[in-house]
Amino acid sequence: MSAAVYHHREPRPRLWAVLALLAALSMLLLDAPPPAAGADEPTEIVRKIGRVTIRVDTSQAFPGGVLVVRLQSRSRLGTAFALLDGRRAPFYLHRGVPRALVPVPLLATPGPATLGIEIGTRFGRRQRIPLDLAIAERSYPTRIVALSDEQRALLALPTVTRDGRQFLALVRTESKSELGSLYPPLTGSAGTGFGEIRNHPGAPAVEGLLDAIAGEHHRGLDYTIPPGAAVRSPAAATVLFAGPLALTGETLILDHGQGVVSALLHLARLDVRGGDQVPARAVVGLSGQSGIAPEPMLQWRVYLHGVAVDPAVMQQVLG
């Protein structure tokens, strides 16, 4: 009997050792920093509908960012679009795969959203597929930008409204030109300021006047540099516009293809003309301080299907 009792109690020291180890691990876990917010959230949505697989890269799904949507199908697809907030983004072939680059507007509300995929079938019908996703928050600072009396006077010119509408029409250009990588327009300098909510004391809604788009979020990256720096085309492009505008000064608008358009503002000199074809990284002008630039600088804007997006994000997306 005593042997049986001894045999029954023998594992107890091991049990206490295990419990002690678990207690120690618990203390370590309590002291460990919490995981980063969103670290485990998926950055890709995959949906299979019949013969079609839809893949959505949501890693840049925030105001000013870009959704990348790809389609894979075992049968021929008709014309396809991705829709967000009522705006259509066409699919273009990229390395043999249909791809849509979908802009997230700076005024987009963070939270749940629906991305629509519209695909034409070989029978002439259209299939509509809703995908639920989330727009992440991205905070932008507020900045006060002072303009001189001469610059504030430019805001009252009768040509300003016409210039803004012309600017908007140009950046909405859609062409099927092949779209390559995107490079900064200046070497050895970093741009700042995209998305800032800008206030101009004594002046009306300046950002909205420049491109006829609502909101006072700054639409470009500003490069603060001495006048005369060589400005290069961010990618191969067709020159849509080269000339002066009241507020943006000497202005270049470049069509890179597939709904991606660059605007280079406040230049001192233009070295290309409308209709020219320019290769990637070709010199297209010199930096300056024309228009309402508060200091010598270059401003680079990127519009995707007519919506301003962060040029740094577009560089990541296009590789």
TORKOL-4160 file (C-alpha; in steps of 0.2 Angstrom, whole numbers, padded with zeros to 4 digits, m for minus):
319
<pt num="1" X="0000" Y="0000" Z="0000"/>
<pt num="2" X="0014" Y="0012" Z="0005"/>
<pt num="3" X="0023" Y="0008" Z="m0012"/>
<pt num="4" X="0007" Y="0013" Z="m0021"/>
<pt num="5" X="0005" Y="0029" Z="m0012"/>
<pt num="6" X="0023" Y="0034" Z="m0015"/>
<pt num="7" X="0021" Y="0029" Z="m0034"/>
<pt num="8" X="0006" Y="0041" Z="m0035"/>
<pt num="9" X="0015" Y="0056" Z="m0028"/>
<pt num="10" X="0031" Y="0055" Z="m0037"/>
<pt num="11" X="0026" Y="0066" Z="m0052"/>
<pt num="12" X="0022" Y="0081" Z="m0040"/>
<pt num="13" X="0040" Y="0089" Z="m0040"/>
<pt num="14" X="0039" Y="0089" Z="m0059"/>
<pt num="15" X="0022" Y="0097" Z="m0059"/>
<pt num="16" X="0028" Y="0111" Z="m0047"/>
<pt num="17" X="0043" Y="0114" Z="m0059"/>
<pt num="18" X="0031" Y="0116" Z="m0074"/>
<pt num="19" X="0020" Y="0128" Z="m0064"/>
<pt num="20" X="0035" Y="0138" Z="m0059"/>
<pt num="21" X="0040" Y="0139" Z="m0077"/>
<pt num="22" X="0023" Y="0144" Z="m0083"/>
<pt num="23" X="0023" Y="0158" Z="m0069"/>
<pt num="24" X="0040" Y="0164" Z="m0075"/>
<pt num="25" X="0034" Y="0165" Z="m0093"/>
<pt num="26" X="0018" Y="0174" Z="m0088"/>
<pt num="27" X="0029" Y="0188" Z="m0079"/>
<pt num="28" X="0039" Y="0190" Z="m0095"/>
<pt num="29" X="0024" Y="0191" Z="m0106"/>
<pt num="30" X="0017" Y="0205" Z="m0094"/>
<pt num="31" X="0033" Y="0215" Z="m0095"/>
<pt num="32" X="0034" Y="0213" Z="m0114"/>
<pt num="33" X="0029" Y="0227" Z="m0125"/>
<pt num="34" X="0012" Y="0225" Z="m0134"/>
<pt num="35" X="0012" Y="0221" Z="m0152"/>
<pt num="36" X="0012" Y="0235" Z="m0165"/>
<pt num="37" X="m0006" Y="0241" Z="m0170"/>
<pt num="38" X="m0010" Y="0233" Z="m0186"/>
<pt num="39" X="0005" Y="0222" Z="m0187"/>
<pt num="40" X="m0005" Y="0206" Z="m0189"/>
<pt num="41" X="m0018" Y="0214" Z="m0201"/>
<pt num="42" X="m0018" Y="0207" Z="m0219"/>
<pt num="43" X="m0012" Y="0219" Z="m0232"/>
<pt num="44" X="m0019" Y="0208" Z="m0246"/>
<pt num="45" X="m0037" Y="0204" Z="m0250"/>
<pt num="46" X="m0039" Y="0188" Z="m0261"/>
<pt num="47" X="m0056" Y="0184" Z="m0269"/>
<pt num="48" X="m0060" Y="0170" Z="m0281"/>
<pt num="49" X="m0076" Y="0172" Z="m0292"/>
<pt num="50" X="m0078" Y="0158" Z="m0304"/>
<pt num="51" X="m0063" Y="0158" Z="m0315"/>
<pt num="52" X="m0057" Y="0175" Z="m0309"/>
<pt num="53" X="m0045" Y="0179" Z="m0295"/>
<pt num="54" X="m0045" Y="0196" Z="m0288"/>
<pt num="55" X="m0030" Y="0202" Z="m0277"/>
<pt num="56" X="m0030" Y="0219" Z="m0269"/>
<pt num="57" X="m0014" Y="0226" Z="m0261"/>
<pt num="58" X="m0020" Y="0237" Z="m0246"/>
<pt num="59" X="m0003" Y="0241" Z="m0239"/>
<pt num="60" X="m0005" Y="0259" Z="m0245"/>
<pt num="61" X="m0024" Y="0261" Z="m0241"/>
<pt num="62" X="m0024" Y="0278" Z="m0233"/>
<pt num="63" X="m0029" Y="0296" Z="m0238"/>
<pt num="64" X="m0016" Y="0300" Z="m0252"/>
<pt num="65" X="m0012" Y="0282" Z="m0255"/>
<pt num="66" X="m0015" Y="0269" Z="m0268"/>
<pt num="67" X="m0024" Y="0252" Z="m0269"/>
<pt num="68" X="m0016" Y="0240" Z="m0282"/>
<pt num="69" X="m0028" Y="0228" Z="m0289"/>
<pt num="70" X="m0024" Y="0213" Z="m0300"/>
<pt num="71" X="m0035" Y="0201" Z="m0310"/>
<pt num="72" X="m0030" Y="0183" Z="m0314"/>
<pt num="73" X="m0042" Y="0173" Z="m0325"/>
<pt num="74" X="m0042" Y="0157" Z="m0335"/>
<pt num="75" X="m0053" Y="0164" Z="m0348"/>
<pt num="76" X="m0052" Y="0180" Z="m0358"/>
<pt num="77" X="m0059" Y="0196" Z="m0349"/>
<pt num="78" X="m0068" Y="0211" Z="m0356"/>
<pt num="79" X="m0065" Y="0229" Z="m0351"/>
<pt num="80" X="m0063" Y="0230" Z="m0332"/>
<pt num="81" X="m0063" Y="0244" Z="m0319"/>
<pt num="82" X="m0061" Y="0246" Z="m0301"/>
<pt num="83" X="m0072" Y="0259" Z="m0292"/>
<pt num="84" X="m0069" Y="0268" Z="m0275"/>
<pt num="85" X="m0079" Y="0283" Z="m0269"/>
<pt num="86" X="m0088" Y="0284" Z="m0286"/>
<pt num="87" X="m0072" Y="0285" Z="m0296"/>
<pt num="88" X="m0067" Y="0273" Z="m0309"/>
<pt num="89" X="m0049" Y="0266" Z="m0312"/>
<pt num="90" X="m0047" Y="0256" Z="m0328"/>
<pt num="91" X="m0037" Y="0240" Z="m0328"/>
<pt num="92" X="m0021" Y="0241" Z="m0339"/>
<pt num="93" X="m0010" Y="0226" Z="m0344"/>
<pt num="94" X="0006" Y="0226" Z="m0333"/>
<pt num="95" X="0018" Y="0212" Z="m0337"/>
<pt num="96" X="0004" Y="0202" Z="m0345"/>
<pt num="97" X="m0008" Y="0204" Z="m0330"/>
<pt num="98" X="m0023" Y="0217" Z="m0329"/>
<pt num="99" X="m0019" Y="0229" Z="m0315"/>
<pt num="100" X="m0028" Y="0244" Z="m0309"/>
<pt num="101" X="m0021" Y="0258" Z="m0298"/>
<pt num="102" X="m0034" Y="0265" Z="m0287"/>
<pt num="103" X="m0031" Y="0282" Z="m0279"/>
<pt num="104" X="m0037" Y="0285" Z="m0261"/>
<pt num="105" X="m0042" Y="0304" Z="m0260"/>
<pt num="106" X="m0034" Y="0315" Z="m0247"/>
<pt num="107" X="m0052" Y="0319" Z="m0241"/>
<pt num="108" X="m0056" Y="0300" Z="m0239"/>
<pt num="109" X="m0064" Y="0296" Z="m0222"/>
<pt num="110" X="m0054" Y="0282" Z="m0213"/>
<pt num="111" X="m0064" Y="0267" Z="m0209"/>
<pt num="112" X="m0074" Y="0254" Z="m0218"/>
<pt num="113" X="m0075" Y="0256" Z="m0237"/>
<pt num="114" X="m0081" Y="0246" Z="m0252"/>
<pt num="115" X="m0070" Y="0243" Z="m0267"/>
<pt num="116" X="m0081" Y="0238" Z="m0283"/>
<pt num="117" X="m0074" Y="0228" Z="m0297"/>
<pt num="118" X="m0083" Y="0228" Z="m0313"/>
<pt num="119" X="m0078" Y="0216" Z="m0326"/>
<pt num="120" X="m0085" Y="0214" Z="m0344"/>
<pt num="121" X="m0089" Y="0196" Z="m0349"/>
<pt num="122" X="m0088" Y="0188" Z="m0367"/>
<pt num="123" X="m0107" Y="0189" Z="m0368"/>
<pt num="124" X="m0107" Y="0207" Z="m0367"/>
<pt num="125" X="m0113" Y="0207" Z="m0349"/>
<pt num="126" X="m0105" Y="0216" Z="m0334"/>
<pt num="127" X="m0101" Y="0207" Z="m0318"/>
<pt num="128" X="m0100" Y="0218" Z="m0302"/>
<pt num="129" X="m0091" Y="0212" Z="m0287"/>
<pt num="130" X="m0090" Y="0222" Z="m0270"/>
<pt num="131" X="m0075" Y="0220" Z="m0259"/>
<pt num="132" X="m0075" Y="0226" Z="m0241"/>
<pt num="133" X="m0059" Y="0234" Z="m0235"/>
<pt num="134" X="m0053" Y="0247" Z="m0222"/>
<pt num="135" X="m0045" Y="0265" Z="m0226"/>
<pt num="136" X="m0032" Y="0267" Z="m0212"/>
<pt num="137" X="m0029" Y="0284" Z="m0204"/>
<pt num="138" X="m0015" Y="0295" Z="m0209"/>
<pt num="139" X="m0013" Y="0311" Z="m0200"/>
<pt num="140" X="m0006" Y="0327" Z="m0209"/>
<pt num="141" X="0000" Y="0342" Z="m0200"/>
<pt num="142" X="m0006" Y="0360" Z="m0202"/>
<pt num="143" X="0006" Y="0373" Z="m0209"/>
<pt num="144" X="0005" Y="0392" Z="m0211"/>
<pt num="145" X="0012" Y="0398" Z="m0227"/>
<pt num="146" X="0015" Y="0417" Z="m0229"/>
<pt num="147" X="0013" Y="0425" Z="m0246"/>
<pt num="148" X="0019" Y="0442" Z="m0251"/>
<pt num="149" X="0008" Y="0456" Z="m0256"/>
<pt num="150" X="0013" Y="0453" Z="m0274"/>
<pt num="151" X="0009" Y="0435" Z="m0273"/>
<pt num="152" X="m0008" Y="0438" Z="m0264"/>
<pt num="153" X="m0012" Y="0450" Z="m0279"/>
<pt num="154" X="m0010" Y="0435" Z="m0291"/>
<pt num="155" X="m0024" Y="0426" Z="m0283"/>
<pt num="156" X="m0036" Y="0440" Z="m0289"/>
<pt num="157" X="m0031" Y="0438" Z="m0307"/>
<pt num="158" X="m0046" Y="0434" Z="m0318"/>
<pt num="159" X="m0036" Y="0420" Z="m0326"/>
<pt num="160" X="m0034" Y="0410" Z="m0310"/>
<pt num="161" X="m0051" Y="0401" Z="m0312"/>
<pt num="162" X="m0048" Y="0396" Z="m0330"/>
<pt num="163" X="m0030" Y="0390" Z="m0326"/>
<pt num="164" X="m0036" Y="0379" Z="m0312"/>
<pt num="165" X="m0049" Y="0371" Z="m0324"/>
<pt num="166" X="m0036" Y="0369" Z="m0337"/>
<pt num="167" X="m0024" Y="0361" Z="m0325"/>
<pt num="168" X="m0038" Y="0349" Z="m0319"/>
<pt num="169" X="m0042" Y="0344" Z="m0337"/>
<pt num="170" X="m0024" Y="0340" Z="m0341"/>
<pt num="171" X="m0021" Y="0330" Z="m0325"/>
<pt num="172" X="m0036" Y="0319" Z="m0329"/>
<pt num="173" X="m0028" Y="0313" Z="m0345"/>
<pt num="174" X="m0029" Y="0294" Z="m0348"/>
<pt num="175" X="m0018" Y="0286" Z="m0361"/>
<pt num="176" X="m0013" Y="0268" Z="m0364"/>
<pt num="177" X="0006" Y="0272" Z="m0364"/>
<pt num="178" X="0017" Y="0259" Z="m0356"/>
<pt num="179" X="0020" Y="0264" Z="m0338"/>
<pt num="180" X="0037" Y="0262" Z="m0330"/>
<pt num="181" X="0046" Y="0266" Z="m0314"/>
<pt num="182" X="0045" Y="0283" Z="m0306"/>
<pt num="183" X="0060" Y="0293" Z="m0300"/>
<pt num="184" X="0062" Y="0309" Z="m0291"/>
<pt num="185" X="0063" Y="0325" Z="m0302"/>
<pt num="186" X="0079" Y="0330" Z="m0292"/>
<pt num="187" X="0095" Y="0321" Z="m0287"/>
<pt num="188" X="0102" Y="0322" Z="m0270"/>
<pt num="189" X="0086" Y="0331" Z="m0262"/>
<pt num="190" X="0071" Y="0325" Z="m0253"/>
<pt num="191" X="0054" Y="0333" Z="m0255"/>
<pt num="192" X="0042" Y="0336" Z="m0240"/>
<pt num="193" X="0025" Y="0343" Z="m0237"/>
<pt num="194" X="0013" Y="0332" Z="m0246"/>
<pt num="195" X="m0004" Y="0331" Z="m0237"/>
<pt num="196" X="m0001" Y="0346" Z="m0226"/>
<pt num="197" X="m0016" Y="0357" Z="m0222"/>
<pt num="198" X="m0010" Y="0374" Z="m0227"/>
<pt num="199" X="m0017" Y="0390" Z="m0221"/>
<pt num="200" X="m0012" Y="0406" Z="m0231"/>
<pt num="201" X="m0015" Y="0422" Z="m0220"/>
<pt num="202" X="m0025" Y="0435" Z="m0229"/>
<pt num="203" X="m0028" Y="0423" Z="m0244"/>
<pt num="204" X="m0043" Y="0412" Z="m0249"/>
<pt num="205" X="m0042" Y="0393" Z="m0252"/>
<pt num="206" X="m0026" Y="0393" Z="m0262"/>
<pt num="207" X="m0024" Y="0374" Z="m0265"/>
<pt num="208" X="m0041" Y="0373" Z="m0272"/>
<pt num="209" X="m0037" Y="0387" Z="m0284"/>
<pt num="210" X="m0022" Y="0379" Z="m0291"/>
<pt num="211" X="m0030" Y="0363" Z="m0297"/>
<pt num="212" X="m0049" Y="0366" Z="m0295"/>
<pt num="213" X="m0050" Y="0352" Z="m0283"/>
<pt num="214" X="m0059" Y="0354" Z="m0266"/>
<pt num="215" X="m0048" Y="0354" Z="m0250"/>
<pt num="216" X="m0033" Y="0363" Z="m0243"/>
<pt num="217" X="m0022" Y="0348" Z="m0241"/>
<pt num="218" X="m0006" Y="0351" Z="m0250"/>
<pt num="219" X="m0005" Y="0340" Z="m0266"/>
<pt num="220" X="0014" Y="0340" Z="m0269"/>
<pt num="221" X="0031" Y="0337" Z="m0263"/>
<pt num="222" X="0041" Y="0353" Z="m0261"/>
<pt num="223" X="0060" Y="0353" Z="m0264"/>
<pt num="224" X="0068" Y="0368" Z="m0256"/>
<pt num="225" X="0083" Y="0371" Z="m0267"/>
<pt num="226" X="0093" Y="0386" Z="m0275"/>
<pt num="227" X="0087" Y="0392" Z="m0292"/>
<pt num="228" X="0094" Y="0384" Z="m0307"/>
<pt num="229" X="0094" Y="0366" Z="m0302"/>
<pt num="230" X="0091" Y="0353" Z="m0316"/>
<pt num="231" X="0074" Y="0346" Z="m0315"/>
<pt num="232" X="0071" Y="0329" Z="m0323"/>
<pt num="233" X="0056" Y="0320" Z="m0330"/>
<pt num="234" X="0051" Y="0307" Z="m0316"/>
<pt num="235" X="0047" Y="0294" Z="m0330"/>
<pt num="236" X="0045" Y="0293" Z="m0349"/>
<pt num="237" X="0032" Y="0305" Z="m0354"/>
<pt num="238" X="0022" Y="0315" Z="m0366"/>
<pt num="239" X="0022" Y="0334" Z="m0362"/>
<pt num="240" X="0004" Y="0339" Z="m0360"/>
<pt num="241" X="0008" Y="0357" Z="m0356"/>
<pt num="242" X="0023" Y="0368" Z="m0355"/>
<pt num="243" X="0021" Y="0386" Z="m0350"/>
<pt num="244" X="0016" Y="0399" Z="m0337"/>
<pt num="245" X="0001" Y="0399" Z="m0326"/>
<pt num="246" X="m0004" Y="0413" Z="m0314"/>
<pt num="247" X="m0001" Y="0403" Z="m0298"/>
<pt num="248" X="0010" Y="0389" Z="m0302"/>
<pt num="249" X="0022" Y="0400" Z="m0313"/>
<pt num="250" X="0032" Y="0391" Z="m0326"/>
<pt num="251" X="0023" Y="0374" Z="m0326"/>
<pt num="252" X="0026" Y="0357" Z="m0334"/>
<pt num="253" X="0012" Y="0343" Z="m0335"/>
<pt num="254" X="0018" Y="0326" Z="m0341"/>
<pt num="255" X="0008" Y="0311" Z="m0345"/>
<pt num="256" X="0017" Y="0295" Z="m0340"/>
<pt num="257" X="0003" Y="0284" Z="m0346"/>
<pt num="258" X="m0011" Y="0273" Z="m0338"/>
<pt num="259" X="m0018" Y="0288" Z="m0329"/>
<pt num="260" X="m0002" Y="0294" Z="m0320"/>
<pt num="261" X="0002" Y="0312" Z="m0323"/>
<pt num="262" X="0016" Y="0323" Z="m0315"/>
<pt num="263" X="0015" Y="0341" Z="m0313"/>
<pt num="264" X="0032" Y="0351" Z="m0310"/>
<pt num="265" X="0028" Y="0368" Z="m0304"/>
<pt num="266" X="0037" Y="0385" Z="m0300"/>
<pt num="267" X="0051" Y="0382" Z="m0313"/>
<pt num="268" X="0063" Y="0396" Z="m0319"/>
<pt num="269" X="0065" Y="0389" Z="m0337"/>
<pt num="270" X="0057" Y="0376" Z="m0347"/>
<pt num="271" X="0067" Y="0365" Z="m0359"/>
<pt num="272" X="0053" Y="0356" Z="m0368"/>
<pt num="273" X="0037" Y="0360" Z="m0377"/>
<pt num="274" X="0019" Y="0353" Z="m0378"/>
<pt num="275" X="0019" Y="0337" Z="m0388"/>
<pt num="276" X="0037" Y="0332" Z="m0385"/>
<pt num="277" X="0041" Y="0315" Z="m0380"/>
<pt num="278" X="0054" Y="0314" Z="m0366"/>
<pt num="279" X="0063" Y="0299" Z="m0359"/>
<pt num="280" X="0064" Y="0295" Z="m0341"/>
<pt num="281" X="0076" Y="0306" Z="m0331"/>
<pt num="282" X="0079" Y="0318" Z="m0345"/>
<pt num="283" X="0082" Y="0336" Z="m0340"/>
<pt num="284" X="0066" Y="0346" Z="m0344"/>
<pt num="285" X="0069" Y="0363" Z="m0335"/>
<pt num="286" X="0077" Y="0372" Z="m0321"/>
<pt num="287" X="0070" Y="0376" Z="m0304"/>
<pt num="288" X="0065" Y="0393" Z="m0298"/>
<pt num="289" X="0053" Y="0403" Z="m0288"/>
<pt num="290" X="0039" Y="0408" Z="m0301"/>
<pt num="291" X="0020" Y="0410" Z="m0297"/>
<pt num="292" X="0016" Y="0410" Z="m0278"/>
<pt num="293" X="0031" Y="0399" Z="m0273"/>
<pt num="294" X="0036" Y="0406" Z="m0255"/>
<pt num="295" X="0054" Y="0403" Z="m0258"/>
<pt num="296" X="0066" Y="0395" Z="m0272"/>
<pt num="297" X="0059" Y="0378" Z="m0274"/>
<pt num="298" X="0052" Y="0364" Z="m0285"/>
<pt num="299" X="0035" Y="0357" Z="m0282"/>
<pt num="300" X="0031" Y="0339" Z="m0289"/>
<pt num="301" X="0014" Y="0333" Z="m0289"/>
<pt num="302" X="0007" Y="0316" Z="m0295"/>
<pt num="303" X="m0011" Y="0314" Z="m0300"/>
<pt num="304" X="m0018" Y="0296" Z="m0303"/>
<pt num="305" X="m0034" Y="0297" Z="m0313"/>
<pt num="306" X="m0036" Y="0315" Z="m0309"/>
<pt num="307" X="m0034" Y="0312" Z="m0290"/>
<pt num="308" X="m0018" Y="0319" Z="m0281"/>
<pt num="309" X="m0008" Y="0305" Z="m0272"/>
<pt num="310" X="0008" Y="0305" Z="m0263"/>
<pt num="311" X="0023" Y="0304" Z="m0275"/>
<pt num="312" X="0033" Y="0294" Z="m0263"/>
<pt num="313" X="0019" Y="0281" Z="m0263"/>
<pt num="314" X="0018" Y="0280" Z="m0282"/>
<pt num="315" X="0037" Y="0277" Z="m0282"/>
<pt num="316" X="0035" Y="0262" Z="m0271"/>
<pt num="317" X="0020" Y="0256" Z="m0281"/>
<pt num="318" X="0029" Y="0257" Z="m0298"/>
<pt num="319" X="0045" Y="0251" Z="m0291"/>
